[in-house]
């Protein structure tokens, strides 16, 4: 299903953008008080000489998320949720100046990602100009003005390869997990599912319908710009959830990525109010789950999907 975006406007660099950031930063610091640890101007309007949509992107680093939403709403910011980034607190403000405010706890990998990208463009004029040219090229393509089964327009998705290349050149190598949004993430999800699970049956993946179902969440794990893992969660009633799939690429196994991915998922579920995470473990994965405090526990699938006879029902109270 496609949705048409009426207008995407890219303007030549406006020297007033830094001052607009400073004015908004003062309001944000005042609203958050001591909870605000740092604040940064990011995105294209933070790069001198770069053409950009006239929207000021701001990152605020905070100490306590529970003291964030109410105070920023009182300051005129509308809370928009995580979008596709777990543990992001997204806000917007409309008026004479259009603001996108991205709030993260200290050490969230998106902070470093945005600062590295900004600083690379600030110090590499050829990359800055290449990015500007890409933007104007994308605006000539009608696909840029459509959203197709995504939170984001074709214009935003079309910048993915440039952003990945730039982050790689800037040396970004953090672990981060994301809700599947970009076509490259969905392609990776499909490949992980088919290669590691359904090719062994063998059948075509019968559960791709879950990609557009509100009770299912699909995540990828990045190491730098490379997707190295995938997970599929089902969100059940009564604050229960099921880990349907978690997998790390074979060449990346036994390096701690699986355990870090699992801990990220547990933290995200707990933040969403879920109290239990269930899994059906293969005999080979049993020791992995035991290591992270999972024990044998009735699965009680509310949808009564069939289970593999050899799988062991396990679970954990979050």
N, C-alpha and C positions, 0 to 999 in steps of 0.2 A: 504493500500500500504506500503510495507516494503523497506527500503533502507539499504544496507549492509555497515557496518563500517569496513574498512580494518584492522585497528590496534588500539588497546588500550593497552598502555604500563604502567604497574605499577612497580615502582622501589623501592628498599630499601631506607630508609631515607638517604639523601645526606646532610652532614653538610655544604655544600656550599650554600644551598638554602637561608638561612637568609642573607648572604652577597649579593647574587644576588638580593634579595628584596631591600636591602639598596641602591644598585647602581641604580636600576630602580626608587626607591622612590625619589632619588635626581633629576633625570631627570624630573619626573612628577611634583615635587614641583617647579622646575625651569620653566617648561612650563606654569604652572597655576599661579604662583606668589601668590599674596595676596588672590586670589580666592580659594586657597587650605587651608582649615581649619584644616585638619588632614589627616593622611595617615596610613593605617594598612596593615600588612601582614596577610592574612586569608587563609582558605582552608587547605588541608592536608600538603602542604609543610611548613606551619607555625607551625606544631606540631612536636617537636623533637621526633625522634624515630618512626614516622609513615611512612609506605610505601605509596607512592603517584605517580600519574602521574607527570612527570617532567615539570610541568607548574606552574608558580608563580602567585598566585591569590592575587590581590591588591585591596583594597577599598580606594578610595579618596573621602573625604567629601568636598563639595564645597559650595560656597555661591551663585553663579550666574550661572545657567546652560547655559545661552546664551554666556558666555565667556569660554566655555569648549571645544566644539568639534573642532573648528578651531585650537586652540592652541595645543591640543593633536595630531591632525593630522599632524601638522607641526613638532611635536616631534617624528613622526614615528609610531603613533598608528592609527589603522584602526577602524573607527566607525562602530559598528554592530547593533546599535539600542537597544531597550528595552529587546529583547528576550521575556520572559514571565512575566517580572516584571515591572509593570507601574512605570514610573518616574525613571527608571534606564537608565544610559548612559553607554552602554557596548562597550569596545574597546579590540582589540587584537594587539599583536606585535609578529612577527615571526623573528627568527634569532638564534643566539647561545643559547639564553634564550627565552623560550616561555612564553609570558605574557598574562594573562587575567586581564583586568582592569575594575573594577566596580565602577562607579562614581554615588554618591548620594548627594542630598541636605541634610543639617543637619536635624537630627531627623527622617530620613527615617527608618522604622522598620527593613529593611534588614541589616542595620549596626549593630544593637543590636543582631539580630539573628546570624550573622556570628561571632561576637566577643564572644558571649556566647558559641556557639558550639566549637569554637577554644579553649577557655579557659577551658571548661569542659574536653576536650580531653587532654589538657596539664596537668591537675591536677588529672586525673583519668586514670592511665596506663592500667587498665583492659578494660576500654571502648575503649581506643586507640588501644589495641591489638585486641579486638573484631572487630573493624572497619577494621583493616588491613586484618584479616582473611576473613571477608565478601568480601572484594575486590578480593582476590585471588580465592575465591569460585565462585564469579560471572564470572570471566574470564574463568572458565571451562564450562560455559553455552553458547551455540551458540546464544541464544536469546540476550545475552549482546551486541552482535556485530551488532544488527539490530535497525533501527528506524522504528517504525510502527505508522504512523499518529501522529507523535510527533516531537518536536524540538530536543529531547534528545534520546540518545541510551538506550537500555535495561540495560546496565551497570549503567548508571546514575539513571534511574528510579528504579532499583533494590535496591538502597541504601536508598530509601524513608523511610521505616519502621524504620531502625536504626536511621536515622536523626531525625525523629519525636520523637522517644523514648528519644534520647539524649537531644533534645531541651526541652522536658517536664521535664526531670530530672534537667536540668539547670535552669528551672523556666521561660522560655520564655512565655510571655502572651500578647504580643502586638496584635493590630488589623492590618491586612494587607490584601490587595486584589490582586489577581493574575489572569492572563489569564489562562484558563483551559489548562493544558498540561499533567499532570500525570494522569494515569488511575484512581487513586482514586478521582481526581478532576472531571473527566468526569463522573465517577459513581455517585458522589454527584450531579452533574448537572442533570443527568437523573432522579435521585430520587426526587429532588426538583420539577422538571417539572411535572413528572407523578403524584406525590402525591398531590401537591398543586393545580394543574391545570387540567390535563387531566383525572385523576380518577373521577373528578366531572362531566364529560360529560356523560358517561365515554367512552374514546377511548384511543387507544395507541397513544403516542406522534407522530403527523404527521410531525413534523418539525426537526427531528434529522439530516436531510440533511444540516441544517445550521451549524452543528458542523465543517464542512470542507468547508465552503463557505467564501471567502475573504470579503464579505460585512456584515458579522455577527461576533460579538465578544462576547465571553462567559467568565464570570468572577465568581470566588468564593471569599467569604469573610471568612478569618480565624480569630479566636480568639485563640491566641497561636497556638496549633497544630490541633485544631478542626475547621472543616468547618461548619460555622453557617449561611451562606447566599449564594445566587446565583443571577446573573443578566445576561440578554441577551439583547445586543444592536444590532440594525441594523443601518448600516452606509449608509446614503442616499447621492445622489448628492446635489450640491449647499450648502454644509457645514451644512446639516441638519442630524439629527440622531433620532432614535426612541428607547425608552426604552420599549422593548417588555415584559420583565419580570424583576421584582425585588422582592425578597422574603427572609425573615429571618425565620429560624426555629422557630416553635411555642413557644418552651420553652425559647427562647432567645428574644422574643419580649418585647416591652415596656421598653427597657433598653438603647435606643438611638442608637442601632446598625444600624437600617434602615436609619436613617438620616445621620449617618457617611458614610455608604456605598454609599448613593446617592451623597453626597458631593465629595467623592473620584471619582465617575464616572464622575460627572460634570467637575471636575478639569482635569481628563484625557482627556475627549473630547475636552475641551478648548485648552489643550496643543497640541492636534492633529489638531487644526484649525477649529473645528466644532463650529458653532455659535448658533445653536438652538437644543434643546432637546425636543422631543415630546413624549407624552404618551397617552394611552387610559385608563383612570382611572375608576375603578369600583366605584359605589356610596360609598362603605365602605372606599375607599382610598382617596376620594376627599379632605377631610380635611387635610390629610397628605401632598398632593401635594400643596394645598393652603398655608400651613404653610411655605413651602420652595419656595414661590414666583412663583409658577406655576399658570397660569390663563387659562381660556377656550380659545382654539386656534384651528383653523382648522388643522386636521391631515394630509390631502393631501398625502396619501400613494402612492408613485410612482408605486408600484406594484399592487395596487388595491386589497389587501387582504381583505376579509370580516371582518367586525367589529361586536362585540356583541352589540345588540340594546341598552342595558342598560349602556354601557360604555360612558364616557364623554371625548371628545378630549381636551387635555390640552397641554401646552407647556411653555417653558421658553427660553428667550434669555440669552445665557451664557456670 
